[in-house]
Amino acid sequence: MRVALGISYRGSAYKGWQSQPGGGTVQDALEAGLSQFAAHPVRTICAGRTDAGVHGLNQVVHFDAEVEREPFSWIRGTNRYLPPDIAVQWCAFPGADFHARNHARGRRYAYLLLESAVRPAIESGGAGWVFRPLDGEAMRAAVQILLGEHDFSSFRSAECQAASPVKTLRAIEIYKRGAYWRFEFDASAFLHHMVRNIMGCLIAIGSGTRSVPWLAEVLAARDRKVAAPTFAPDGLYFVGPYYDAHLILPEHTSAMDWLPG
């Protein structure tokens, strides 16, 4: 039976999503818990890998199980064997041909940013931080430059393994509530460090150290060296993928309501 799960996790204590020989990743912890509950080795495929320190609100995975369980059993049973910062949120049986990564029509990320003269404390690890005031209108004008299909090489890390740097950014929304900024990104797919590199550029523009037209120059250059430094992973959340409606897979988890914005 092919099983799909929605996973939420706080990435601060992990070396990213993807399994590593030395362990210490979200995938390693999830598969260990699943294997204990299913009583057989389980390997998962995810919708989108996340880096060290990046969080997940609705990471979708699939795997093939040798045992049959009800959805609530996969949720509660697996959570029994997971650490407190990783939890299965939902379970579905979308069919034997479902593929969490290949069938995703798009993916969403959110970045939570604290604008404050004082560094974060309670929200440390869960929000990025700037101490200079940001110009929201300048940042909103700048993101219009990035919308649509482009070669995003200027925002791609040297370690990126994507076959092509051409992606389609469908939307970028910017909100502010109190001291918190929330940036929402919707794209066909993302390159390695793409959101964090865009964030670095937007903050440079918002703080006044760069102009709005500069972002067009960065995009056109297709050269990582001309863009701003990669911003911190702390405030980055993989909101999750979305699929064709007939699959009836949840796109919302309670963790999404926890983020300000």
N, C-alpha and C positions, 0 to 999 in steps of 0.2 A: 504494500500500500504506500502510495506517495503522500507524504505529509508536508504541509506548509505551516510554519509558525511565524508569529510576529514577536520580535524580541526587543525589549528596552534594556539599555545598560548605561551606566556611568563609566566612561572610558579612562578616567584619571589613573587608575591603578594598573592599566593594561598596556601592552606593547602593540596596540592596534587590534584590528579584527583578525587578520589572517594567521592561521596556525604556524608556529615556528618550532624547530627541533627542540629548543629549550623550554617550550611552553610559555606561559605568561600572557596569552592573548585571550580575547573574548571567545573566539572560536574554540580554542582548547578547553576553556571552562564549560562552554555549552555542550560540546560533544562528550565530554566526560560525564556530565549530568544526564544527557540523553542516553548514553550507553548504559549507565547504571539503571535507569528506569526501564529501558527496553530490554535489558539483559542480553544485548548483543552490540557489537561495535557499530557506531553510527558516524557517518561522515556527512557534513552539510555543505550546501552551496548557497551562498548569500546573494542578495540583490546588489550590494555595493560595499566594497571594503572601506573601512575607516582606519585612519592613522592613530598612532599612540596619542592618548589624551582626548580623542574625539568621542563624543557620546552618540548613542542611538536611541531614537524614540520609537521607531517602528521598522527595525531591520527585518527583512523577510528572508527566510531560509526554506529550503526544501531538502528532504531526504527520503530514502526508501526504508520502510520499517518491515521487519519480519513478523511483527506481532500486531494485532488489532486492538486498538483502545478507543474509547470515546474521547471526543475533543477535550472535555473538562479533565479527563484523566491525564492526557498529555500535558496539559497546562499545570495542574496541581502536582502531578507526580514528578515532572521534570524539575519544577521549581523547588521541590524538596531537596534536590541535590545540587542546586546552584548557589553561588555566593550571593549575599544580600544586594549587591550592586548590578546583578543581572537577573532578569525575570521574563519568562514567557508570558505574553499578553493575550494571545489568541491562537487557536488551532483551526485549520480547515483542511479539507481533502479535495483539492482542485482538479484531480485527474492525473493519470499516469504520465501524461506528456508535459505536465507543467514544469517550467524551469524558472526559478526565482529571478535569475539575472537576464536571461534571453527574452523572456516574455514581458519584462517591464517596459512600459511605454514612456516612462520618464522617471526622474528622481527629484527629490526636494531636500534642500538643506536650509537650516536656519542658523544665524549667528547672533548670539546674545552679547551685548557690549555695555559695560558700565562706564558712563562719563562722570568722573568724580575727581576732585583734588586729592582724595585719599584712596589708596589701593583697596581692593575687595578683601573681605575677611570671611564672612559667612558664605558668600558666593564664590570663594576662591576655588579655582579649578572648574567652575561651572559657568564663568563669564569672562570674556576678554575685558581689557581695561584701557581707557585713555584718560589722561588728566587735563587735556586741553578741550575747550568747548568745540563742538562740531557744528558745521553749517549743513543742516538737513537739506535745504533747497539745492545747494551745490552738489551734494551727493546724489540726490534724485535726478538732477540734470545729467550727471556723469553716467549713471547706469543706463540711460537711454542709448548710449554709444555701444553698449555691449549686447543689446538685445538682437536676436536673430541668429542666423548661421554665420559663424566666423571661424577662422583659424586662431585658436587660443594659445598658440605656442608661447606667447609672452607670459602666460599665467600657468605654465606647465613645469613641473619639477624635472630635474635631470633624471630622476629614477622612474619617471612615468613609463608604463608599459603599454599604454593604449596604442592601437594600430594607427589611429589618425588623430591629429590635434583639432580637427574640425568638429565642432559641437554646436547645438542649437540651444541658446539661452532663451527660454520662453517668457520668463518674467523675473524681475527683481523688485521686491517691495521693501520699503523702509518705513518703520514706525518708531515712535518714541513714547514711552510712558514713564513719567518721572525722570529718574536718572538713567533709565535703561533704553538702549536702542536695540531694535530687533530687525535684522536683515533676512529676508526670505528669498531663496533662489530656487528656480524651477527650470530644469534643462532636460534634454534628451539623455544626456550622460555627462559626467564630470571627469576632468583630467586629475591626475594626482596633484594635490595642493592647490587646485584651481580656485576654490572658494577662498582659501586663506590668502592667496596671492591677490585676488580681487579685493579682499578686505583691506589689505595693506595699502592698495592704491586709493580706495575710497576714503580711508582715514587720512591719507596724505592730502587729498582734496578737501575733505571736510574740515581739517585743521588749518587750511590755508597755505600749506607749504607747496602745494601744486595746484594748477588751474584745471578747470573742467576740460578744455581742449587737449591737455596733456594726455588724458586717458586714450583719446583717439590715436595719438602718436604711439603710445605703448602698444595698443592693439595692432596697429599697422606694421610695427617693427618686427613682430613675430620673433622676439628675442627676449628671453627671460631676464637678461642683464639690465634692460632698460626700465623694468617695473620696480615697484617698491619691494622691500623685504617681506618675506612670508610672515603673516601675522600669527599670533599664538593659537594653539589648538583649543584652549580652554573653553571658549564660548561656542564652539562649533558642534552642531547637532545634526545628525543624519535623520531628517524627518521621515524619510522612507521612500519607497518606490510606489508607483501606481500602475494599474493593469486594466485590461479591458473589463468592462462592467460584468460580462457574463461569468467571470471567475468568482465574483462576489467575495473578494478579499478585503478585510477591513483596512481603511487608510487612516484611522484615528485610534490613538491610545490615550489613556488618562494622563500620561506624562506630558502630552502636548498642552494640556490645560495648565500645567505647572509653570510653563515659561511665561514671563511677562511679555506684553506686547498686544 
